[in-house]
Amino acid sequence: MPITVKLDDLLHDNRMTLTKLADRVGITIANLSILKTGKARAMRFSTLEAICRELNCQPGDLLSFEDELEGDG
């Protein structure tokens, strides 16, 4: 998948657990885990906003795009 989620890195940088983030954002640990592992198919803007607020980051810090075709010149 060309969109990667860097939630693990941001949690580590903020010294926060997935459980603590789930409590602060109001989302289940299971749903955050799905997001963290890159298995999520979608994310609400309200969820993205809440995560960014709690981790003091921008959406681009959490999500990145990597072109799968890159290098297949």
Rosetta blueprint (number, residue, H / E / L):
1 M L
2 P L
3 I E
4 T E
5 V E
6 K L
7 L H
8 D H
9 D H
10 L H
11 L H
12 H H
13 D H
14 N L
15 R L
16 M L
17 T L
18 L H
19 T H
20 K H
21 L H
22 A H
23 D H
24 R H
25 V H
26 G L
27 I L
28 T L
29 I H
30 A H
31 N H
32 L H
33 S H
34 I H
35 L H
36 K H
37 T L
38 G L
39 K L
40 A L
41 R L
42 A L
43 M L
44 R L
45 F H
46 S H
47 T H
48 L H
49 E H
50 A H
51 I H
52 C H
53 R H
54 E H
55 L H
56 N L
57 C L
58 Q L
59 P H
60 G H
61 D H
62 L H
63 L E
64 S E
65 F E
66 E L
67 D L
68 E L
69 L L
70 E L
71 G L
72 D L
73 G L
